Amino acid sequence: MAVTTLAGCAAPVNRTALHVIHHFSVSPDDITVDATGRLWVTAREAGELIGINQAGGAVTTATVTGGPEGVAVTTSGTYVAQQNVNTVEQVTPQHRAVVVLPNPTSNAGIDGISIGASSQTLLVPDSPVGTLLQVSLTGAPNPHVIATHLGRPVAAAAGPAGVIYVASESSPGLVMVTAGGAVSKIGAFSDLDEVVVYAGLLYVTDLTRHDVVAVDPRTGASVALAVNLPAPQGLAVTAQGMLEIVDATTDTLYSLPACGVA
């Protein structure tokens, strides 16, 4: 995959001009894309996991309890973060609790989850207590703490050379965690909901600006790509470099090419 820079980003696109993939009948939250290109969207309030193809059709719906938020798919199955009970559950091919985390706070439970650099691990930002955990999907789960003092971390994305990028709904906003556990801040964000990696750039949803933003992880410089989104709660990127954007207020799935993608 060729590495691109912010110079390859197109001008910002207003929400009303974005390509619409699907309108939901319930309020959607997070999104991921599996190895076949199928999109999976959670709807926390409705208790649903919705499957859609990239054209917006072939819709399937499954019930998931516990307030489904983050969703991740790998060869071993589909995993959902249940925010109300602070649990990660495997929902296919079987239903089982992968890990149940204590929540000693009055804060909402875990939000986003993602597959690690290895398909055998799950990255779990423990949102209530501000830590990043790694959980095995093959052996005993035994959550391993990778980083602490992350504010309210709500999303993580594996990068090259063992690096992990973490987005938080509070300070420090966006950070890089090295393979050795060192944490460094990227840019000047304070209220993010998602982070994904594609072709050398990061893409985040900024809840304060109501934008989808491309970020250079080396310098912290950023440019807006999609603007005036009321509640950009979900973000995924396909193998072809299409950004799939879920807005929880308009109940809509939008699509936009990543920087450098025709």
Secondary structure, DSSP 8 states (H G I E B T S, - for coil): -----GGG----EEGGGSEEEEE-SS----EEE-TTS-EEEEETTTTEEEEE-TTS-S-EEEE--S-EEEEEEETTEEEEEEGGGTEEEEEESS-EEEEE----SSS------EE-SSTTEEEEEETTTTEEEEEESSS----EEEE---SSEEEEEE-GGG-EEEEESSTT-EEEE-TT--EEE-TT-S-EEEEEEETTEEEEEETTTTEEEEE-TTT--EEEEEE--S-EEEEEE-TT-EEEEEETTTTEEEEEE-TT--
